[in-house]
Structure formats: structure tokens, C-alpha cells
Amino acid sequence: MMNARHRLYWLALCCISLPLGARGQGTDYQLVTNWVFNDGNGPLPHALAGGLELPQFRLDDLDSDGQPELLVFDKVGQVLRAFDLAPGADGPVLTFAPDLLPDIPPLHQLFFTLDMNCDGRTDWVTGE
């Protein structure tokens, strides 16, 4: 039978070792600087100029085609935009795709995506 002191040591050991053994999904970052934004009729030379004061960027597969789409959430304007991402001759081409966004309530200050319940599908987290 453990006494209170042994329980305290056991609890401390568990609290210290848990973060060391926890592992998430790895992330492979790649610098891309030559993205082209497209509205379906051709490139937009100043696609992100104006209108975005504090944007958050997320890559997520919205249409389940195995290719990520770019989500841009403007925290100040509280606007979410979706862009279809496709390879192009000079680099990735982004086409504005509002039809990829589901019906969602208004977003305020917080938006991110992750697979919270490990079912292989991305969950959207929003808040105020």
C-alpha cells in the first residue's frame, strides 16, 4: 500500500513524463514565395492588397480531393475566404473559391483547423 509521499512522487513522475512521451503529427514546412492568386479569369496582381488587416492562413482539404485549399481568415474584418490550390508552371496557383466554404456562423477573433477527435477529418474551431 502506498503512502501519501509515494503517491505524490508517482503523480509528479507522471506529470513530468507525459509531455515527453506525447507526440503529435509531424509537420513538414516548405517555403513557397511565388504563389499566383486567380479569380477564374486570370491572375490577380494584388490579390491580398487591402481588405486584410490581421489575416490567419490555414491549409485544409475542403473538397476531399486530397489536395489542400487555402483558408484566409481576417480577424479584424471577420471574413473567411477560401482559395483552391493547384500547381502552375511558375508556382502554385490560387483560385478564389467561395463555394468551398460550408454554411458557418459568424466568426469572431478565433479560427483554426485540426483533427480534434482523430477521425481523419478536419474539425473547425471557432470562438470569441
Buried (B, 14 or more C-beta within 10 A) or exposed (E): EEEEEEEEEEEEEEEEEEEEEEEEEEEEEEEEEEBBBBEEEEBBEEBEEEEBEEBBEBEBBBEEEEEBBBBBBBBEEEBBBBBBBEEBEEEBBBBBBEEBEEEEEEBEEEBBBEEEEEEEEBEBEBEE
